[in-house]
């Protein structure tokens, strides 16, 4: 058993016997430590908030501080998943506009879910499974094998089928063609393989995956974001479906669809700026050369 997996598993077991409000309190503390000790991420988040939202330094710092608190709470909520019974999930997570998703699925072509490193997307997947939706997701491989193993174990526990990038993407495509819901986190810099679209007023290399899968399968894209509620729990907000045209999987159509999806994502982040990970290196690929333009830690 990998040591990282063992430690995380033991910590998760301890969290699962605690009341949920205590888990949130501890998560807030972890978020504060991240804010206090993560100097480079703190400075990058504040800088990008000022540049992209045009807010004053104090407001940027306030948003970033809340963001780190939300990340800490989300981290512990993920480790709390073994204690997330159907009754608790029903009580703590609600879905707004579920009809968009059920109606889109009725056409039998599957649905692509577009989301981001925004709120607790792991609990969002669990809630959508509970709503009776056949859920799968394209998942990033984590830097630590122990963490990767634990996350996939918990995803499978709630009924989500995770597909790692690489050879598993073929299986993900098959799942979508069978009429399943396939989720993507599409907010990270895609380097030279991405398409460039404006994101908060600056061209950003953006993953093509959601658009390519949607066009290849004729599936609509539904933006889905989960918002933390003031006291406890979450609200999932589903937006109207975005459809591709009948022109096929052309570069122009991938560009158009990606632009539409990114616009919805930006609107949601502007509405809840403390939910998105502002310390990400989101604008680091040169549009002309495809090379990285930022190498700072």
Order of alpha helices (4+ residues) and beta strands (2+ residues): alpha-alpha-alpha-alpha-alpha-beta-alpha-beta-alpha-beta-alpha-beta-alpha-beta-beta-beta-alpha-beta-beta-alpha
